[in-house]
Amino acid sequence: MIFVTTLTTAITSMPRDYKHVPGTKVYKKHTKAKMEAALRAVKSGMSYRKAAAKFGIPRSVLNRKKLRPNLKKQGGQPVLGTDVEELLVKRVKTCGEWGFPMDSMDLRLIVKGYLDRRGMNIAKFKENMPGKEWAVSFLSE
């Protein structure tokens, strides 16, 4: 009986594992170094076609990155914003270095307090409290 309870608790606290659905678009991942090198080559006068062939990145991607360098990533965007999430990561690491490690509940309470103090209301969070899945996903990245 104890084993079943522990197992169901472990299963419910795990984040979702998203699977690729056949027939949907798969985005190819290009390394940042390769992308920057290809864009430098285009800016220095190389044609899009030659840069695409040399670095293995499609012309349309090079053109889009050159025209709009601050594009958002595909998929879901960070709920708090990248700058806030980076700051939160720094603070959690600092607490760990000082000998005060945090668990996922501490992290969730910190985010709730931050949102409440700022007067922000995130519709994804129930009463501004991030869920267990959000915390596990945040800590895994």
N, C-alpha and C positions, 0 to 999 in steps of 0.2 A: 504494500500500500504506500509506503514512504517512497519507494522507487518511482511509482507511477506519478505521485504528486510532484516529485523533483523533476521528473522528465517533462511533464506538462508545463511546469513553470519555465524550464529551460527552453522548451519549444516556443512558448508564447512570448518570451523575451528576445527571441532572435529576430533580426530584421528580415524583411521580405527579400527573397532572392528572385529578381526579375529575370525572366527568360526571354530570349528573342522569339518573336512571333514570325513564323514563315510568311513571306510575302510583304513584309514591311522593310523600309529602307534601313540599311546598315551604314553608319558613317565610319569612314576609314580614319584611323588615328595617325596623324603625322607628328613626328617629333618637333619640338620647338626649335631645336638647332637647325634641322633641315629646312623648316619653314622660313626662319630668319635668313639662312644662307640663300635660299631661292629668291626671297624678296630683295635682298641686297644685290643679287645678280640682275634682277629686273630693273632696279633703280639705277644700276650702273650702265644700263644700256642693252642688256641681253633681252631678246624677245621672250614673250610669255611662252611661246611654243618650245623654244630651246630650253628654257629654265624648267618647264614642266617635264620634258624628256630627261634632262640631266638629273633632276632631284626626285623624280617619280611622284610629283604632285600635280593634280589636274590644273589646267589653265584657268578654269572657272574659279577654283579655290584661290589661286594666286591673285587673280584679278579682284576678287571679293575682299581678300585680306589687305590688298594695297589700297583699295578705295575706301574701305571701312575697317581700319585696324582694331577698333575696340568692339568687335562683335561679341555678343553673348555666346556662351557654349550651348550646344544642343541639349535638350532635356530640361529638367527642373532647375530653377535658379535657387541660389541660397535664400533662405527665408529671412535671415537677418542682414544680408548683404555681406559681400566678401570682406570688407574692411572690419566690420564688427566681429565676424567669425574669426578672422586672423588675430584680432585683439584678444578674443576669448581664448583662443588656443595658447597665446603667450601667457595669459594669466593662469590658466590651468597648469601649464608647465612650471611656472614660477612657484605655484602652491606645492606641487610635487617635489620640486628641488628644496623647498623650505621644510619638508617633512610633513606636509598636510595633504596627502593624496585625496582626490575626490572620486566619488563613485557617480554613477549616472544620475542619481536623485539630486545630489549636490549641484551638478551641472544644470539640471532642469530647473531647480529653484533659483539659481543665479540668473538664468535667462528670463524666468518669469519676473523676478525682481527688476531686472533691467528694463523689460518691456513696460512694466507697470510704472516705473519712475519716469520713463520717457513719454508716457501717455499713449503708447502704441498699442493697437489691438490687432493681433494676427488671427485671421479667421481660421487658419489651419490648426491652431492650438485651442484646446478647450480651456476657457478662462485664462488665456495667455500662458498656459502651462504646456510646454512641449511634451510629447508622448515618449514612451520608452523607445520606440523605433527611431525617432529623431535622434535621441541621445546616442544610441548604439551606432547609428549611421554616422553621426558627427565624430564620434570617437574613432571609428574605423578608418576615416579618411586622413 
